[in-house]
Amino acid sequence: MSAGLSLREAGVADMPLLERHAEVAALRAMVDAARTGDGRLVAIEGPAGIGKTRLLAEVRALAAEAGLNVHAARAGELEHEFAFGVVRQLFEPLIATSSSEERARFLSGAAALAAPLFTNGAATVGGDSGGDVSFPILHGLYWLTANIAQQRSLLLAVDDLHWADPPSVRWLTYLARRLEGLPLLLVVATRPPAESPEASMLRELLVDASSVVVRPAALGSGAVAALINELLSAVPEERFVAAAQTASAGNPLFLRALVDAFARERLPPTAANVNRLLEKGPEAVSRGIAVRLAHMSESARSLLGAAAVLGDGAELGLAAALAELQPAEAADAATILVRSDLLRRENPVEFAHPIVRTAIHDGLGGGERLRLHRRAAELLFEEGARPEQAAGHLVFTLPASDPFVIGALRRAAEASLSQGAPETAIAYLRRALAESPTVLERAELLRKLGLAQLSSDPAKALPNLEEALGSIESHVDYAETAVVYGLALVWANRWKDGFEVMRGALARLGSEP
């Protein structure tokens, strides 16, 4: 049983591994250890393009050959606000395709606490009480993982962890501390923590004493020469190899882009042509993408822009709708994009590399990017997607007093709160408040913002709850908010003020007809 991309579909496993013998040997040993119940965290850490995804593909292949269940996920820069997005990628395919008996077995016992994450309805944990439901969710996910691993040894592989949503990183940290005795290997690929929006949480995960960190080194001259020979079908001269190694800093992705750009000159890799190689410069990746796009149809460019907005894993039909293309036209465009090495897979859409997606997304005109993100949110709501999936696009738009945006962000915040992701809810609510809501809408948003802040920083919740109280008309709503405000005051060591607020709320509630 395997979840996520197949390695053959992704195409990554076919890329050569150069100068990675030590890393592969270490990963193979970890796979063997997991089969005997010696759970471990392995982090493949390095800069963009150094080959982390290729090594992750290798460990997935090794694990599959060894008989492990393989579940994979890939975080995305534009999905950072989608609470538990990485967790859902890891487990949703299994939960969705299992029989009712299997699903009941996986979610039995304490694992049932995690069940709301895998439903698309109103099932939630904790309700709107303001209580911190993070621990029950984390605990439930741990037992879900343990239940799955007890059936057969398990590999969880997460790519681009530096872009993962905070709740998923928190859960991975929770899991990593409890791997001992589990037949489970957790392998993550990440850039250095300093490059992550969740740097402190990522560091906490990686510094665990039992974890193993693999840092792929830059390619040496032998590997550089071999790759140039493969790409140009010609043996390069020594000076050409040295220039390519210096210009690319031994980074496999940048080296490929540099040599691909040079290949268009149809010149041999000789010392005489070193300057022509160096003219391609460090921006070879972006320029290479621009050159490919310039020779493509309008439909291919439109589909690629829509796919960049939606992110990896989007269904081709959804990307076609966003690009305003007919299905057949979109299918033809997707085929062209795969053949051009911009996409790795047609349906669901997946980019050849995160750098490609980022370059396409950032290359969209500002107004077009805003329009596509808002339209993407509408399409996702129309399809019945989770509120958080749609709302993740709205954080890229500008405030415009839009009722749709306010409602979408509010629903997403409610879902995030109920699933133990208060920091995500806070981001949605702050963005909704920027839309200039009505007085009553603002009061409700402030109340929910205060609830979200209560579990992490009660002091920040105080002014929001106080302002909300000043605009609430219903005595019942006032009393409910006042109780939360009173508790926040108590937790801020303002006991007397807190009790006064709650007494006043009870007195006001007594006058409700």
BELMO-V438796 format. One record per backbone hydrogen bond with DSSP energy under -0.5 kcal/mol. CO is the residue of the C=O (numbers start at 1). NH is the residue of the N-H. E is the energy in kcal/mol with one decimal. If there is no record, write none. Layout:
[[CO & NH & E] [CO & NH & E]]
This chain:
[[1 & 70 & -1.2] [3 & 72 & -0.8] [6 & 10 & -2.2] [7 & 11 & -1.6] [7 & 13 & -0.8] [11 & 14 & -0.8] [12 & 15 & -1.8] [16 & 18 & -0.6] [20 & 24 & -2.4] [21 & 25 & -2.3] [22 & 26 & -2.2] [23 & 27 & -2.3] [24 & 28 & -2.6] [25 & 29 & -2.0] [26 & 30 & -1.7] [27 & 31 & -2.0] [28 & 32 & -2.2] [29 & 33 & -2.1] [30 & 34 & -2.2] [31 & 35 & -1.4] [32 & 36 & -0.7] [33 & 36 & -1.0] [33 & 38 & -2.3] [34 & 37 & -1.5] [37 & 39 & -1.2] [37 & 181 & -0.6] [40 & 186 & -2.6] [41 & 212 & -2.5] [42 & 44 & -0.5] [42 & 188 & -2.5] [43 & 45 & -0.8] [43 & 214 & -3.5] [44 & 190 & -2.6] [47 & 50 & -1.6] [49 & 253 & -2.1] [51 & 55 & -2.0] [52 & 56 & -2.4] [53 & 57 & -2.3] [54 & 58 & -1.8] [55 & 59 & -2.4] [56 & 60 & -2.0] [57 & 61 & -2.2] [58 & 62 & -2.6] [59 & 63 & -2.5] [60 & 64 & -2.4] [61 & 65 & -2.4] [62 & 66 & -1.7] [63 & 68 & -2.6] [64 & 67 & -1.2] [69 & 71 & -0.5] [69 & 155 & -3.0] [70 & 3 & -3.6] [71 & 157 & -2.6] [73 & 159 & -2.7] [76 & 79 & -1.4] [77 & 80 & -0.7] [79 & 82 & -1.9] [81 & 83 & -1.1] [82 & 85 & -1.9] [84 & 88 & -2.5] [85 & 89 & -1.9] [86 & 90 & -1.8] [87 & 91 & -1.8] [88 & 92 & -2.9] [91 & 95 & -2.6] [92 & 96 & -3.1] [93 & 97 & -1.5] [94 & 98 & -1.1] [99 & 103 & -2.9] [100 & 104 & -2.1] [101 & 105 & -1.8] [102 & 106 & -2.8] [103 & 107 & -2.3] [105 & 108 & -1.2] [108 & 111 & -1.5] [109 & 112 & -1.7] [110 & 113 & -1.9] [111 & 114 & -1.9] [112 & 115 & -1.2] [114 & 117 & -1.7] [115 & 118 & -1.9] [116 & 119 & -1.2] [126 & 129 & -0.9] [131 & 133 & -0.8] [133 & 137 & -1.6] [134 & 138 & -2.7] [135 & 139 & -3.1] [136 & 140 & -2.6] [137 & 141 & -2.6] [138 & 142 & -2.1] [139 & 143 & -2.0] [140 & 144 & -2.1] [141 & 145 & -2.5] [142 & 146 & -2.5] [143 & 147 & -2.6] [144 & 148 & -2.1] [145 & 149 & -2.7] [146 & 150 & -2.0] [147 & 151 & -0.7] [148 & 151 & -0.9] [148 & 152 & -1.2] [153 & 69 & -3.1] [154 & 185 & -2.7] [155 & 71 & -2.7] [155 & 157 & -0.6] [156 & 187 & -2.8] [157 & 73 & -2.3] [158 & 189 & -2.7] [159 & 75 & -2.5] [160 & 163 & -2.0] [161 & 164 & -2.1] [162 & 197 & -0.7] [165 & 169 & -1.9] [166 & 170 & -2.7] [167 & 171 & -2.2] [168 & 172 & -2.6] [169 & 173 & -2.1] [170 & 174 & -2.2] [171 & 175 & -3.0] [172 & 176 & -2.7] [173 & 177 & -1.3] [175 & 178 & -2.3] [176 & 179 & -0.9] [179 & 39 & -0.7] [179 & 182 & -2.6] [182 & 184 & -2.2] [183 & 154 & -2.5] [184 & 40 & -1.3] [184 & 186 & -0.5] [185 & 156 & -2.6] [185 & 187 & -0.6] [186 & 42 & -3.0] [187 & 158 & -2.5] [188 & 44 & -3.4] [189 & 161 & -2.8] [190 & 46 & -1.9] [192 & 195 & -2.5] [193 & 196 & -2.3] [196 & 199 & -0.9] [198 & 202 & -2.5] [199 & 203 & -2.5] [200 & 204 & -2.0] [201 & 205 & -1.7] [202 & 206 & -2.3] [203 & 207 & -2.0] [205 & 208 & -0.9] [208 & 211 & -1.8] [212 & 43 & -3.0] [212 & 214 & -0.5] [213 & 215 & -0.5] [214 & 45 & -2.5] [214 & 216 & -0.6] [220 & 224 & -2.3] [221 & 225 & -2.6] [222 & 226 & -2.1] [223 & 227 & -2.4] [224 & 228 & -2.4] [225 & 229 & -2.4] [226 & 230 & -2.1] [227 & 231 & -2.5] [228 & 232 & -2.7] [229 & 233 & -1.6] [234 & 236 & -0.5] [237 & 241 & -2.2] [238 & 242 & -2.5] [239 & 243 & -2.2] [240 & 244 & -2.4] [241 & 245 & -2.6] [242 & 246 & -2.2] [243 & 247 & -2.7] [244 & 248 & -2.0] [245 & 249 & -0.8] [245 & 250 & -1.0] [248 & 251 & -1.8] [250 & 219 & -2.8] [250 & 252 & -0.6] [251 & 255 & -2.8] [252 & 256 & -2.4] [253 & 257 & -2.2] [254 & 258 & -2.5] [255 & 259 & -2.7] [256 & 260 & -2.9] [257 & 261 & -2.1] [258 & 262 & -2.0] [259 & 263 & -2.4] [260 & 264 & -0.9] [261 & 264 & -0.6] [262 & 265 & -2.0] [263 & 266 & -1.6] [268 & 270 & -2.1] [269 & 237 & -2.7] [270 & 273 & -1.4] [271 & 274 & -1.5] [273 & 277 & -1.7] [274 & 278 & -2.5] [275 & 279 & -1.6] [277 & 280 & -1.5] [278 & 281 & -1.1] [281 & 284 & -0.9] [283 & 287 & -2.5] [284 & 288 & -2.6] [285 & 289 & -2.0] [286 & 290 & -2.2] [287 & 291 & -2.5] [288 & 292 & -2.0] [289 & 293 & -2.5] [290 & 294 & -1.9] [291 & 295 & -0.7] [292 & 295 & -0.9] [293 & 296 & -1.9] [297 & 301 & -2.1] [298 & 302 & -2.6] [299 & 303 & -2.5] [300 & 304 & -2.2] [301 & 305 & -2.2] [302 & 306 & -2.3] [303 & 307 & -2.6] [304 & 308 & -2.2] [305 & 309 & -1.6] [306 & 310 & -2.3] [307 & 311 & -2.9] [311 & 314 & -1.4] [314 & 348 & -0.5] [314 & 349 & -3.0] [315 & 319 & -2.1] [316 & 320 & -2.6] [317 & 321 & -2.1] [318 & 322 & -2.3] [319 & 323 & -2.2] [320 & 324 & -0.6] [320 & 325 & -2.8] [321 & 324 & -0.7] [326 & 330 & -2.6] [327 & 331 & -2.5] [328 & 332 & -2.2] [329 & 333 & -2.0] [330 & 334 & -2.7] [331 & 335 & -2.0] [332 & 336 & -1.9] [333 & 337 & -2.2] [334 & 338 & -2.1] [335 & 339 & -2.2] [336 & 340 & -1.4] [337 & 342 & -2.2] [337 & 343 & -1.6] [338 & 341 & -1.8] [342 & 352 & -2.3] [345 & 350 & -1.8] [349 & 313 & -3.0] [349 & 314 & -0.5] [350 & 344 & -3.5] [350 & 345 & -1.6] [353 & 356 & -1.1] [353 & 357 & -1.6] [354 & 358 & -2.7] [355 & 359 & -2.3] [356 & 360 & -2.2] [357 & 361 & -2.9] [358 & 362 & -2.9] [359 & 363 & -1.2] [360 & 364 & -0.7] [361 & 364 & -1.0] [365 & 369 & -2.9] [366 & 370 & -2.1] [367 & 371 & -2.3] [368 & 372 & -2.6] [369 & 373 & -2.1] [370 & 374 & -2.1] [371 & 375 & -2.5] [372 & 376 & -2.5] [373 & 377 & -1.8] [374 & 378 & -1.9] [375 & 379 & -2.6] [376 & 380 & -2.3] [377 & 381 & -2.2] [378 & 382 & -2.4] [379 & 383 & -1.6] [380 & 385 & -2.7] [381 & 384 & -1.3] [386 & 389 & -0.8] [386 & 390 & -1.4] [387 & 391 & -2.8] [388 & 392 & -1.8] [390 & 393 & -1.5] [390 & 394 & -0.7] [391 & 394 & -0.5] [391 & 395 & -1.0] [393 & 396 & -1.5] [394 & 397 & -1.5] [401 & 403 & -0.6] [402 & 406 & -2.1] [403 & 407 & -2.6] [404 & 408 & -2.6] [405 & 409 & -2.6] [406 & 410 & -2.2] [407 & 411 & -2.3] [408 & 412 & -2.1] [409 & 413 & -2.3] [410 & 414 & -2.3] [411 & 415 & -2.2] [412 & 416 & -2.5] [413 & 417 & -2.7] [414 & 418 & -2.1] [415 & 419 & -0.9] [416 & 421 & -2.5] [417 & 420 & -1.5] [418 & 125 & -1.4] [421 & 424 & -0.5] [421 & 425 & -1.9] [422 & 426 & -2.6] [423 & 427 & -1.6] [424 & 428 & -2.0] [425 & 429 & -2.6] [426 & 430 & -2.4] [427 & 431 & -1.8] [428 & 432 & -2.2] [429 & 433 & -2.4] [430 & 434 & -1.1] [432 & 435 & -1.6] [433 & 436 & -1.1] [438 & 442 & -3.0] [439 & 443 & -2.1] [440 & 444 & -2.0] [441 & 445 & -2.6] [442 & 446 & -2.8] [443 & 447 & -2.2] [444 & 448 & -2.2] [445 & 449 & -2.4] [446 & 450 & -2.6] [447 & 451 & -2.0] [448 & 452 & -2.4] [449 & 453 & -2.3] [450 & 454 & -1.3] [451 & 455 & -0.6] [453 & 456 & -0.6] [453 & 457 & -3.3] [457 & 460 & -1.1] [457 & 461 & -1.1] [458 & 462 & -1.2] [459 & 463 & -0.6] [460 & 464 & -0.6] [461 & 465 & -2.5] [462 & 466 & -2.5] [463 & 467 & -2.1] [464 & 468 & -2.1] [465 & 469 & -2.1] [466 & 470 & -1.1] [468 & 471 & -1.6] [468 & 472 & -0.9] [474 & 478 & -2.5] [475 & 479 & -2.5] [476 & 480 & -2.5] [477 & 481 & -2.3] [478 & 482 & -2.8] [479 & 483 & -2.2] [480 & 484 & -1.5] [481 & 485 & -2.8] [482 & 486 & -3.2] [483 & 487 & -2.3] [484 & 488 & -2.3] [485 & 489 & -2.2] [486 & 490 & -2.2] [487 & 491 & -2.8] [488 & 492 & -1.3] [489 & 494 & -3.2] [490 & 493 & -2.0] [494 & 498 & -2.3] [495 & 499 & -2.5] [496 & 500 & -2.1] [497 & 501 & -2.2] [498 & 502 & -2.0] [499 & 503 & -2.5] [500 & 504 & -2.4] [501 & 505 & -1.9] [502 & 506 & -2.1] [503 & 507 & -2.2] [504 & 508 & -2.2] [505 & 509 & -2.4] [506 & 510 & -1.5] [508 & 511 & -1.2] [509 & 512 & -1.6]]
